[in-house]
Amino acid sequence: MSAVLIRGGTVVNADRAFRADVLCQSGRIVAVAEGLSAPAGATVVEAGGQYVMPGGIDPHTHMQLPFMGTTTMDDFYDGTAAAMAGGTTTIIDFVIPNPQQPLMEAYHTWRGWAEKAASDYSFHMAITWWDESVRRDMGTLVQQEGINSFKHFMAYKNAIMCDDETLVNSFKRALELGAMPTVHAENGELVFLLQQEVAAMGIKGPEGHPLSRPPAVEGEAANRAIAIADVLGVPIYVVHVSCIESAEAIARARARGQRVYGEVLAGHLVLDDSVYRHPDFASAAAHVMSPPFRPKGHQETLWRGLQSGNLHTTATDHCTFCAAQKAAGRDDFAKIPNGCGGVEERLAVIWDAGVNSGRLTPSEFVAITSANTAKLFNIYPQKGSVSVGADADLVVWDPEGSKTLSAKTQFSKGDFNIFEGRTVRGIPSHTLSQGELVFVQGELRAVRGKGRYIKRPAFGPDFGAVQQRARAQLPTAVAR
C-alpha cells in the first residue's frame, strides 16, 4: 500500500482549522504538519486552496433493505461506492430483524450482505420484539460484536413497531450494557388511524402521506421516548428529527440536563412538503419517506438546532426505491415504499446550504457530518478526526468547485434524485478510504469488498450515571 501525501491544504477538524500537509501510510494518518516530504513512491495530492477534512460518516442508511415487499436498489457495494463519490467514507446501517426473528440470525444475515461494501461500515441493531432471548442477544451484540446502539421504531404498526413495554425493557437493558437507545419517533397508532381517515376522504395519492403523519405525531413520540429515557436514566438519540415539535422536545430535555441527542437529514434541511403535490405521480412518490418533508417553516428550527448544539448529527436515511417499486402505492399512498436517496449528496448539500450561507463554519460542518457521530457512537478519534493515528478516511474539499445534482450523473442505482437540478458550490475533489484514493476528480475507484466492519465498543461505567445521580439528589416532591 503506497503512501499518499496531501499537500498545501487547510486541515479542518471540529475544533479548529489550520494549514498543514497530511501524510497517509498503511491506512492511517502518520503525520499532520507543514512542509512534509513525500516518501519514495508516494502519490501526491495538491490541495492548495482546498480543505482537508475527515471523511463523512453517515449514521443512518439502509442498504439492501427488504421493506414493504421489495428491496432497495442500492446494495452495500453500490451504496458505499456512491457515498465515497460524495466524500462519505463510513456508514452505520441497520440490522432489522423480523418480529420473532432471533437477533443474532438477522445480524449474521446483514453481515453477509455487507461483505461487498466498498467503504467501512458498522451497524445499529433494531429491537422489533421482546423476550428473554432478545435480552441475551443484546448482550452478545454489545460485548462480542461491537454494536453499541439499538434502534426502536415507534411507527409501522402491525410490522416492526415497538410498544412501550418493549421500549422500557430495551432501554433498561441498553443502560446495563453501556449502549445507546435510538428511536424513530412517530406515534404508530395515530399514523395507522390517520392513514385510514385520509383515505376515507378520497385522498389516495402521495399528497396524503404528509397528512397522515403531521408534526404532532412526531412530537408526541419524541416526548414519550425522552420521558421514558429520563425515568430510566439512559441517554437517547432521536433519528431524523424533521419538525419544530420534536426539535423543541429535545431542546427542553437538554435544558433540564438530560442527555438527548438529535439527528437531522440533509433532505429535511432544504426540501419542503410541496414535493408531494407535484402533478407527476412518480416525482411525488419518489419523495415519500417517514417522517415526511415538512412545511418550509420547520427548516429554520432544524438549522438553529444544529447551530446551537441541540441537534448534533446529519444523515440521509438513504433507502432507494425506483419508480416501478414506488408504483405499488399508485392507488394507496400507504403502500408506497418509504425511502429516498442522498448518501452521495449529503456533504455538498449541507456545505452549500450551511457553510456558503453563513449558517455554519467549516469546523461546525465537520462536527455535524463526521466528528459528532464518531463521538456519540464511540469510534472517535479513529474516525471523524484528521490527526496522527486516525484512519486515513479523508475528503479533499474544493470550496469553489460546483456541480448540478441529478439522477443522470449520480453513482447511486436509484432512478431519482430528491435534489434534482440543485446546483451546489463546494464538492469533493478527492476521497481517501483506508489511505487509498477512491474518488479522484470525478473518477470513482471503489473496490468491491474493500470495506471493513467497524466494531464500536460499549460506553464506560459512567454511561448514564451522571443523569441517574442527578435524579437521586432531587427532593421526592420535585422528582419527575
N, C-alpha and C positions, 0 to 999 in steps of 0.2 A: 504494500500500500504506500504510494508515493505521498510526499508531504505537499501541502498547499499553503502558500503564503498569500494572505490578503493584505495588500499594501496601500497605504495612503488614505485610508478611510477614517471616518469618525465612528468609534465604538459607542453604541448606545445600550446601556443597561437600565434597569428600572430605577436605579438610584442616581445615575449621572451619565453624562456623555463626555467623551474625551478623545483626542487624536491618538491613534495607535495602530500599529500593524498587528495582525493576528496570524500565528503560525500553528498549523494543524498537522499532527502526525499520529498514525496508528489509531485514528478515530477520536482522538482527544485534542483539546486545545493545550499546547505546550508552552506558548509564550504570548503575552499581550504587552507590547511596548513599542515605542517609536524606534525607527531605524533598524528593524530586524533584517538580517541577511537570509536569503533563500538558500536552504541546503542544496547540495548537488541533486539534480533531477527533479527538484520541486516544481510544481505548477504555480505560477504567479498570477494572481488576480489583481488588476489595477483598480483600486476603489476610490480614486480621487473624486471628490465631490459627492460621494455616496456614504450611506450609513452601513455599519456592520452590526447586525442585531441578532439576538437569539432566534433560531427558527421558531415559527409559531407552534403553539400547542393547542389543538382543538379538543376541548374536554367533552364534546358532545357530538358524536357521529353514529350513524347506523349503516355500516357497510354490509352488503349481502343479507339484509334483514328480511326474514319471512314475516309478512304482515298483511292482514286483511285479504288473505287468499292469494297473495302474489309475493314476489321477491324483488328487492330494489335492484336497479340497473347496475350500480357500481358495486363490484365485489371488493375484497380487501386489496387487490392489486390496483385495479382501476381507480379506486377512491384515494388510496395513498399516493399514487403517482400524480393524480390531479392536484392533490394537496401540496406536493412538493413544487409543482409548477407555480403555485401561488405563494410559496415561502413558508408553508407549514410542514414541519418535519416530524411531528409526533401527534398521534390521535389517541383519545381514550374513547373506546367504543363500548357497547353494552351487550352483555350476555343476558338474554331474556328467556328464562325457562317458561314452558307452558305450565298452566296450573296443574299441580300434582307431579310435574316432572322433577326428578332429583336435580339439585343444583349442580352437582359435580358432573352429571351426564351432559347437561347443557353447556357447562364450562368447557369440557373436552371437545364438544362439537364446534364451538366457536373458535377454540384454539386451532383446531384443524383447518377451518375455513381461513384463518388469518395467516397461515404459514406462507401464503403467496404475497403477503404485504411487502411493499417496496420501502416503506419507512418504518420507524419504530412505532410500537403501539402498546396499549395497555387496555384494561377492561374495568368497567363498573359491573357489578352483578345486580340484576333486578330481583327483588323479592315479590313473587306473584302469588304466593300461598304460604301457609304456615303449619308446621308440626315439628316434632322433636328432631326429625331428620334435617329440616331446614336450619334449625338452630345449630346442629352439629356441623353441617356443611359450611355454614358461615365461618365457624372456627377454622376449619381446614383451609378455606379460601384465604383467610387473612394470614394464618400462621405458616402455611406452606406454599401458597400460590401467589402471594404478593398482591392481593386485592384488598384495598383499604377503604372502599366506598360501596354503598348499597343503595340501589335506586328503587323508588316506590312510586308507582303510577297511581295517582288518586283519581284518574279518569279511566275510560274504556270499560264501562260496566259490562258484565257478562263475558269478560275476556281476561284482562290482566290487572284489573283494578284491585287495589288494596283497601280493605275496610279498616276501621280504626283499631280493631283488635290486632290485626296484622301489623299496623304501623307501630303500635305500642310495643308489641313483642320484639319486632325487628330493631326498633330504635334502642330498646334496652339492651339487646344483645350486641348491637354495634358499639355501644358505650363500653360494655365489658371487654370488647376486643380491641378498642382503640381505632375504630373505623368510623367513617363519616356517612351518616344517612343523607341521601339526596331525595328530592321529591319533584315529580311533575305535578304542579299544583293546579288542578281543576276539579271541581266537585262533580264526580261522575254521575251521581244520581240526578243532579239538576240538568246536566248535559243530556242525559237519556230522555228526561221529560221534555226538555225544550226541543230536542230533535223531532219528537212526535208532534208537539204543538205547532212548530213552524211548518212541518209537512202538512198538517191538517189545514193550515191556512192556504194551501196550494202552492207554497214556495218549495220547489224541488231542486232548483239549480244551485250552483256554488254560492250564490248570494245568501243562501240560507245557513251556510256554515258559520259565519261570524254571529249571526242572530242566535244560534243555538249555544254559543259559547261566549257570552258577554263578559266584560271585565269583572263584574261582581262574582262570577263563578270562579274565576282565578283567584280573586282577592279572598274569598271565603276559605278556599282550600289552603292558601298560603298562611292565613291567620291560624287555621286549625293545626296545620303541621308545626308551625312555630310554637304554638301553645303546648302541644304535646312534647316537643323537644325541650321546652323550658321546664316543664314539670319534671321530666326525666333527667335534666341537666346535661343533655348531649348537644354538641354543635350540630348545625344543619345547613345544607347547601340547597338552594332553590334554583332549579334549572329553568332555562328560557323565560325569564321574567319579561312580560310583554306589556304591562299596563301600570297605570298610576296606582291602582288599588294594591297590587302585590308589592310594588316598589316601596310604597309607604308603609306597608306592614313590616317589611324588612328594616326600614329606617327606624321605625318606632322601637322594634325589638333591640336593635343595636344601640339606640339611645339609652335603653334600660341596662345595657351591659351584656346583653345576650349575644352569644356567638352565632350569628346568622350570616350566611354568605349568598350572594346573588349572581346569577349568570345572565347575560343578555346575548341574543342572537343578532348577527350583523343585519339580517333582514328586517328585524323589528326596529332597528335604528333608522332605517331610511325608506321603508315601504309602508303604505297605509291600506286601509280596508277597501279603498276604491278598486283595487285589483279584482275583487270578487264580483264587481258589477260590469266587467268587461263583456261586451256582447258576444265574443267568441268563447264558446264553452271550454275549449282546450286551454286557452290562456287563463281563464278564471279558475278552472280546476287545477291547473298547474301550481297555483298558489295555495291550495288547500293544505294546511298544516295546523297543528294544535300546540299551543294556543294560536289563534288566527292573527293575521295582521290587524292592527287596531286603527281607530281614527287618528289622524296626524297629531292631535294634541298630546298623545301619550309619549311621543318620541322625545320631547324635550325633557320629560321627567326621567327617562332612561339615560339620556346623556348626562343630566345633572347627577344621577346616581353614580355613574362612572367617575365623574369629575370629583365628587365629594368623598368617594371611597365607600359608599353604602352598597354599591354594586361592584363586583370585583373581577369578573372574567367575561370574555366574549367567546362565542361558539357559533356553530351553524346548524346543528341538528341535521346534518347532511343525510338525506334519505331520499334518493332519486327514484321517481317513478316516471315512466314515459307516458305519452298521450294515450296509447292503447290501454295501459293499465288504469289510468285515471278515468277512462271512459266507462269503467264498471259502475260508476256512480252517475251516469248521464241522467237517469230518471230519479235519482235519490242521492242528494248531497252527502248523506250519512254513509254511503257506500263508496265514496271517492277515497282511494288510499291516501292517507295523510303523509305528506312529506315533500320537502323541497331540497334543492342542492345548495351549494355555497362554500364548500371547503376550499375551493380553488380561488374564490374571490374575496374571502373574508378580510385578509390583511389590506388589500388595496382599497376596498370599500370603506373600511374603518379609518385608514390613513387619510383618504381623500375627504371623507365627511367629518373626520375628527381633527386630525392634525392640520390639514390645509385650512380649515375653518377657524382655527384657534381654540377649539374646544379642548384639545389635548396637546400636551407637549410630546415630543418623541419618546421621552422616558416613560410618561404615562401610557403611551401606546404600547411599549414593551411590557409594562406591568399587566395590562389587561389582555394582551394577546399571547403571553407566554409565562412570565415570571410568577404572577399570582396563581395561575393554575398549578405550576410546579410546586409552589409553596403549600397550597391548600391540599394537594394530593401527595405530598411528601416525596417529591423527586427533585427538589432544589438543593444545591446548585448543579446537580448532574444535568438537568435541563433548565432552560429559562435564564441562562447567565452566560455572558461572554467573559470567561475567567479561566485561569490556568487550572487544568484538571477536569473541566466540564466536558461533556460530549461535544464533539465538533459538529453540532447541528446549527447551522448559521444561514442567515439570509443577507445578501448584499443588496441594499435597497437604494434604488435610483429615485430621488425625490422629484426629479424633473421628467422622468420617463412617463409615458402615458399610453393608454390603450382603451379601446371601446369593448366592453364586455358583451359577449354574445355566445349563444349556443353553437354557432357556426365555427367558432375558434377555440372553444373550451376543450380541455382534455377529458373531462368527465363524460361518461357514456350516456348521461341523461340527454333528452332531446329538447330541453327547455332551460332557459337561464332566467331566474327571477330578477336579475339585474340587467336584463337585455337592453342594449342601447346606452347604458350609462358609461360615460367617459370618465375615467379616473386618472388623476395625476399622482404618481408615486407607485412604483411597481418593482418587483424583484428583478434584478439583472442576473443574479446567480443564487442558487441554493445549494448548500452543502449538507449532506446527511452522512453521519459517521465519518466525517472528514473527507468525503468524496463529492466531487461536483456532480449533482444530479439534475440541475437545470442551469443552462448557460445561454443567456441572450435569446430566449425563446425556444431553445432546443432541450427537449426532455430526455434525460438519460436514466430513467428509472430502471431498476433491476428487480425482476420478479423474485420474491423470496428473500431479498436482502434485509428486510426489516427484522428487528429483534423484539421479542416480548419483554416489556419493562415491568419488573416487579416493583410494587410500591409498598414499602414497609408500613406496619401499623404505627400509629402515633404513640408517643411515650406515656408514662404512667400518670402524667398530669392532664391528659386529654379529658376535657370536661370538668376537671377537678375544681378549677377556679370558679366556674359557674355554680357548681354544687356547694362549695364553701360559702359563696356569697349568699345563696339562698338559705343555708343553715343559720346564718347570722341574723336573718330578718326576724323581727318580732312576729309571733304567731298571727296577730291580727293584721299584719301587713303582708305576710307571705301570700303569694298568689298561687 
